[in-house]
Amino acid sequence: MRRVRIAGGAFDPHAELADFANGRESAGGIVSFLGQVRQEPGDAVEALELRHFAPLTLPGMEQLVVRAESHWPLMAVLVVHRVGVMMPGDPIVLVACAAKHRRDAFASADFLMDHLKSSAWFWKREKTGEGWRWIEPRDSDHADLTRWQDVP
């Protein structure tokens, strides 16, 4: 089972995960990752906006999931990625992978997040008191991708 979607508004990660886990009793492990808009003490971030190119985004996300499914024996995958303007604490992305063995679930979720963070079809900008500014992936985000060179 594969569920991949782009959310144009808020989504409830707890409900999404509960629905995903329902009926997965044969899975030895379900691993999930929730990314949210970060605001550290003293941080000036007021909002975050994610934009995307619709004709490529969902097909690209689905193709990424197919790559994960072809490399790890997964029972199910869930990817929900938000676009639009979000506030600190709002969910941005939820990735969940179910597998017979926990290591496959962990590795595939990690693979998906590394790619969504660094080479996906989203543009990110943040708003502070000084206005909006575009954010590029960090060098460390790109370096994380080198771990997955053996995944076709």
Backbone torsions as a table, in degrees:
resi	resn	phi	psi	omega
1	MET	NA	132.2	-178.1
2	ARG	-131.3	123.8	174.4
3	ARG	-127.1	117.4	-179.9
4	VAL	-131.6	126.1	179.1
5	ARG	-151.6	157.9	174.5
6	ILE	-105.0	129.4	-179.9
7	ALA	-102.2	120.5	178.3
8	GLY	-81.9	-7.4	178.6
9	GLY	-144.0	-173.6	-177.7
10	ALA	-59.2	147.9	173.5
11	PHE	-133.5	155.9	-178.6
12	ASP	-98.7	102.8	-176.4
13	PRO	-62.7	-31.4	-179.8
14	HIS	-67.9	-43.2	177.9
15	ALA	-67.4	-40.7	178.6
16	GLU	-60.1	-46.0	-178.0
17	LEU	-69.5	-39.8	177.8
18	ALA	-61.9	-43.2	178.2
19	ASP	-64.5	-40.6	179.4
20	PHE	-63.6	-42.6	-176.9
21	ALA	-74.4	-23.1	-178.3
22	ASN	-60.8	123.7	178.6
23	GLY	84.9	8.6	-179.1
24	ARG	-104.3	37.4	-177.1
25	GLU	-62.4	-23.4	-179.6
26	SER	-82.8	-6.0	177.3
27	ALA	-77.8	130.6	175.6
28	GLY	-78.5	-21.5	179.2
29	GLY	-153.6	136.7	170.6
30	ILE	-123.2	117.6	-179.0
31	VAL	-110.2	136.2	177.8
32	SER	-132.5	152.7	174.6
33	PHE	-133.0	131.8	175.9
34	LEU	-118.9	118.8	173.8
35	GLY	-98.5	136.7	-179.7
36	GLN	-134.0	163.9	178.3
37	VAL	-67.1	121.0	-175.2
38	ARG	-90.9	141.6	169.6
39	GLN	-146.2	110.4	-179.9
40	GLU	-86.9	158.6	177.5
41	PRO	-53.4	131.2	-179.5
42	GLY	82.3	-2.8	-179.5
43	ASP	-74.8	140.9	-176.7
44	ALA	-94.2	5.9	-177.7
45	VAL	-68.2	123.0	179.0
46	GLU	-101.3	-30.0	-177.4
47	ALA	-161.0	161.5	176.0
48	LEU	-131.9	140.1	176.9
49	GLU	-126.0	134.7	173.7
50	LEU	-116.7	129.4	174.9
51	ARG	-116.4	161.5	179.7
52	HIS	-153.0	165.6	176.6
53	PHE	-102.5	99.7	-169.7
54	ALA	-50.6	-43.0	-177.6
55	PRO	-63.5	-20.2	-178.7
56	LEU	-107.4	-26.8	-169.1
57	THR	-64.0	-60.3	-177.4
58	LEU	-63.6	-46.1	176.3
59	PRO	-59.2	-37.6	178.6
60	GLY	-66.6	-40.8	177.2
61	MET	-64.3	-41.7	179.1
62	GLU	-64.3	-40.3	178.4
63	GLN	-64.6	-37.3	176.5
64	LEU	-62.5	-41.9	177.8
65	VAL	-65.1	-39.9	177.3
66	VAL	-60.4	-40.4	176.8
67	ARG	-59.8	-44.3	178.9
68	ALA	-63.2	-43.7	-179.3
69	GLU	-64.9	-30.6	-179.4
70	SER	-79.2	-17.0	-178.1
71	HIS	-99.9	-34.6	179.9
72	TRP	-118.4	145.7	178.6
73	PRO	-78.4	84.0	-175.8
74	LEU	-95.3	145.4	176.7
75	MET	-91.3	-31.5	-178.5
76	ALA	-163.7	152.4	177.9
77	VAL	-139.7	138.8	175.2
78	LEU	-128.1	129.5	172.5
79	VAL	-134.9	121.1	173.9
80	VAL	-123.3	123.9	-179.4
81	HIS	-126.1	127.7	-177.8
82	ARG	-85.2	147.4	168.6
83	VAL	-128.6	164.0	-178.8
84	GLY	103.5	-167.0	-177.9
85	VAL	-91.8	132.6	-179.0
86	MET	-130.4	154.6	179.6
87	MET	-105.3	161.2	177.0
88	PRO	-51.2	133.5	-178.5
89	GLY	92.2	-15.1	179.3
90	ASP	-71.0	141.4	174.6
91	PRO	-66.7	139.0	175.9
92	ILE	-106.9	-49.6	-173.9
93	VAL	-143.3	141.7	173.7
94	LEU	-128.4	124.8	175.6
95	VAL	-123.1	130.6	175.9
96	ALA	-135.9	136.9	178.9
97	CYS	-130.7	131.1	177.4
98	ALA	-113.2	133.7	-179.6
99	ALA	-147.9	163.0	177.1
100	LYS	-63.4	-36.8	-178.2
101	HIS	-119.0	140.0	-174.1
102	ARG	-60.8	-37.2	-177.1
103	ARG	-62.6	-36.8	176.7
104	ASP	-65.5	-39.9	179.1
105	ALA	-66.2	-44.3	179.0
106	PHE	-63.4	-49.7	-176.0
107	ALA	-62.3	-42.8	-177.9
108	SER	-68.7	-38.2	177.1
109	ALA	-65.3	-40.3	178.1
110	ASP	-63.5	-44.8	176.9
111	PHE	-57.1	-49.4	-178.0
112	LEU	-61.8	-44.5	-178.5
113	MET	-67.6	-40.2	177.9
114	ASP	-58.1	-41.0	-179.2
115	HIS	-74.8	-39.1	177.6
116	LEU	-64.7	-34.8	-178.5
117	LYS	-74.1	-34.6	-168.9
118	SER	-110.6	-32.3	-171.6
119	SER	-133.3	27.2	-179.2
120	ALA	-89.2	-172.4	-169.6
121	TRP	-105.3	40.0	-178.2
122	PHE	-122.3	147.5	172.8
123	TRP	-117.2	134.7	-172.9
124	LYS	-121.2	138.1	171.9
125	ARG	-141.3	153.9	-179.6
126	GLU	-123.1	153.3	179.3
127	LYS	-111.0	130.6	173.0
128	THR	-124.8	-175.2	176.7
129	GLY	-61.5	-18.4	179.4
130	GLU	-91.0	-1.6	179.7
131	GLY	112.4	-164.8	-177.5
132	TRP	-90.6	145.2	173.0
133	ARG	-144.1	143.9	179.6
134	TRP	-76.7	146.1	-179.8
135	ILE	-118.3	130.1	176.7
136	GLU	-101.1	151.9	173.0
137	PRO	-58.9	145.7	179.2
138	ARG	-76.5	162.3	175.9
139	ASP	-58.6	-37.2	179.7
140	SER	-65.9	-31.9	176.4
141	ASP	-64.3	-44.3	178.4
142	HIS	-67.0	-38.0	179.7
143	ALA	-63.6	-33.2	178.4
144	ASP	-58.2	-29.9	-178.3
145	LEU	-66.5	-24.5	-178.1
146	THR	-64.8	-21.2	178.4
147	ARG	-66.0	-19.0	-171.9
148	TRP	-108.8	21.0	-178.2
149	GLN	-63.5	-22.7	-179.4
150	ASP	-85.9	-2.3	178.9
151	VAL	-91.2	113.5	-176.4
152	PRO	-63.8	NA	NA
